[in-house]
Structure formats: structure tokens, C-alpha cells
């Protein structure tokens, strides 16, 4: 432990702090803070960046997401920042200051929102996130089920939504990592391939790779007996921890 770098110590401390927090409350705080960062004026934006960037660095240091996914997020921010700069400069020719300000505002907001969103994978697994979301959905689901006259818990859809959310959170970084590996392989094996054929091969190969991963995911769901309402109840989940 003495050889751990200060940045890694800070990342571990931040993750330990987030893990101790109530995940249900943490999800609400992340959502509200992200919304506030997106709607905030440019003057308040540095405040949200000061909160989000340490979270981003901790997620990068602890590999809460694959590096390929984080690189995709960075590329996404850069692309839209450049697009905003070009669009503003096109609509207001000669006003370089306005173009830079609008590009900085959009880039800063995207960076803040993405960095704040990384709090969730840093603090919990996709399964825990799904159970926390289910805690909010169950009362609403029960209310509408009573209106429809359905009293069987298996007919409720809150746990199904939570399961779908869990799968989505799990698959997004896998898809990004798969596309990065496929792109690297194509550059090494077929460097002279045209852009059209490269995109076509990437799409087909990604679909095939993701298709093979769905079988492993189905086995994992069946082995954990997750395709029923009971495992998604938050109270029973907390009692087992």
C-alpha cells in the first residue's frame, strides 16, 4: 500500500465514499446534478466541471469503464465541440469570440454531464443499479397494475425494465470495446481497405460478436435466476449483503 500513487489513493478514497452512499439517493443526485449542469449558464459551468473531472479521472484510474469506452466519450465531446464551433462561425462569420464561447459551453456541458454520469459505474455494478431503479418503479408499477386489475407479481413490468437497464449498461462498454478491437484489427490486416468496406465489415463483425455475447449473458441471467421479480426487490437485496 505504501507504493500506491497519490492519484490512485484519491481514486480509491472516492470510490469507497461513493460505495458507502445509498445508491438510490445517489442515482437521483447524479440525475439532478447532470440536469443542472446542462441547463446552467456558462458562469456556473466550472463548478460542475470541478465536481465531474475528479470522478472522470477516478473512473479512468480504476477502470470502471473500458478505456475504449472512455476514449469514445472523449471523441464524442471533441466532435460536437468542433461542430458547434463551425456552425456558430458559419452563422456568424467573423465573430470568432462567439464561436469559441459557444463551443466551450457545449464542450464543457457535455464533459460535465458525462463525468457526473460515471459516478454510477464507479459506485455500483449494473445489477445493483437495476435493483435501485426497480425500487422507484415498483410503487408506480403496482398502482397501474391495480388499475388494470392485475395482482400477479409476475405480470408487473418494473423488474423487466430494471433487467433491460442492467443489460444495456453492461452491453454498452462491451460494444465499444469490441468495435475498438475490430477497428484495430482491420487497420493491421487490411490497411488499404476503403472507408465503405471498413464500416460495413465493422458493422457485420460487431453484430456477430455481440450476438455471441448475448448467449453468455442469457446463461448468466439463468444461472443467477434473475428472470423473475424477487431478485430485483431492493429490500431483499440489501438484507443479503
N, C-alpha and C positions, 0 to 999 in steps of 0.2 A: 504493500500500500504506500510505502514511502516514495516509490519511484513513479507514482501517478502524477501526471502533469496537472498544473492548476486548472486548465480548461476542462480536463476530464473530471476533476474533483467537482468543479462547479456544475457540470452537466449531470453528474450522479446525484449531487445535492438537489438540483432542480427536479429531477425525475422522482427522487424519494419524496419530495414535498408534494408533487402532483399525485403520486400514488396514494398518499395518505388522505387526500381530499375525497369528498363524496363525489363519485363520478356523475351522478345525476345532476348535482349542482354545478359541477364543472362543465358539463355539456351546455347548460343554459348560459353560464358566464362566457364561454367561448363564442356561442352564437350571438349573444348581445354585444360582446366586445368587437367581434368581427363586423357586425352591422354598424356599430358606432364608428369604427374605423373607416368603413366605406362611405358613410354619409357625412363624416366630419370635414370641416374646412381644412385647407392646406396648413393653416397655422397650428392646428392641433395634431396634425399627422405625425410629427416627430415623437410625440408622446406614445402613440400606438406602436411606432417602429421601435422605440426603446424597450417596449414590453415584448414585442414579437421576435426581434432579432436574436435575443438570448435563447428563446425557445427553438428557433430555427437552428442555431449553432449546436444546441444540446441534442436535437434530433439528428443532426448530421454526425456529431461526435459519437453518439450511442447507436447509430444506425437504426433508428426507429423506423425509418423507411429506407428502401434500397437507394443507393447513390444515383442510380439511373433515374429513379422517380424524382429525386430532388433536383437532378440536372434538368429534367423535363419541366419542373416548376420554374426554375430559373430561366430557361429558354422561353417559356410562356410569357413571363413578365417582360423580358427583353424585347420579344417580338411585338407585343402590344404597346409597349412604351415607344418603340420606333414608329409603329403605325400611327399612334396618336400624334407624335411629333410631325410626321409627314402630312397627316390630314389637317392639322392646325396650320401648318405652314402653307398648305395648298389653299385653304380657305382664307387665310390672312397673309398674303405674300408680303415679305419684308419685315414682318413682326416676329423676329427671332426670339425675343424675350417671352412673348406669349406662348410660342410653340414649346420652348423649353419648360416653362412653368406648367403647362397642361400635361406635357409628357412626364415631368417629375411627379405631378399629382397622381396621375393614373398609375405610374410605376410604383410609387410609394404606397398607394392604397392596395394594390394587388399584393405587394410584398408583405404588408401588414396583415392582410386577411389570410394569406397562405401560411405565414409564420404562426399566427394565432391558431389556425386550424391544426397545425402539427402538435398542439397540446394534447389532442385526443390520442393519437398513436403513441405519443411519448408516455402517457399516463396509464393506458389500459390496452388490452387486447381487443380485437374486433368482436369477440364473443361477449366480453364484458360490456362493450359499447352497445351491442344489440340488446342485452338484458336491461341496461339503463334506459334505453329508448322505449323498450316494452313497458317499463314502469309508468311512463307517461301515457302510453297508448291504451293500456288495459282499461282504465275507467271510461274513456271515450268509447272504446270498443264494446264494453258491457252495456253502456247506455243505448247505443244504436242496435245492439243485439236484442235488447228487451223491446225496443220499438218494433223490430221485425218479428218478435215472438220466438227468437232462438235462444234456448237456455243451455244448450250443449256447449261446454268449453271448447271442444274440438272444432266447432263451427266459427269460433272467433278468429279474427284476422290479425290481431295485434302481434301475436308471436310469429306469424308468417311475414309480416312487414319487418320485424326485427331480424328474422333469419335472412331475408333478402338483403337487408342493410349490412349484416355481418359478412355475407358473401361478396357484396360489392366492395366493401372496404378491403377484404382480403385479396380480391382479384385485381384491383386497380394497380397496385405496385407490381404484381406478378406480370401483368400485361406490359407495363412499361419496361420492366427488366427484360422480358422476352423480346420485345421489339428492339431494344438496345443491342442485345446479343445477336439477333438476326442481322441487323444493320452492320455490325462489326464483321460478321462472317461474310456478308456479301461484299464488303469493301476488300477483304483479304482474298476471297476466292474468285470474285468477278469484278475487278476494279473498273473495267471498261463497259459495264452494263449501263444501259440508258436509264434515265430517271423514271420513265414509264414502267419499264420492266422491273426496275428495282422496287418501286412502290407496289406493283402487282404481286411480286414474289413475297414482299414483306407482309402484305395483307393475307395472302393464302397461307403462308407459313405460320403467321401469328394465330390465325383461326384454327389451324391444325394443332398447334401447341397448346392453345387454351382449351381446345376440345379434349385433349388428353388429360389436362389438369382437372377438368370437371369430374372425371371418373374418380380421381383421387379425393376430390372434395366430397363427392357423394358417399364414398366409403367412410370418410372421416365423420360425416354427419350421422350416418347409420351406426357407426361404432360408438359414438357418444350419445346416441338416442336423442338427438336434438329435434327430430321432426315430430314434435308434439308440444302442447302448450306448457307443460310443467317445468321443463328445464329453463324456460325463459322468464319465470317468476323471480323477481328481484329478491324478495324476502327469503325464499328458499336458497337462492344462490349465495346470499350473504351469510346464512346460517351454516353453510358447508365450508366457508373459508376459515 
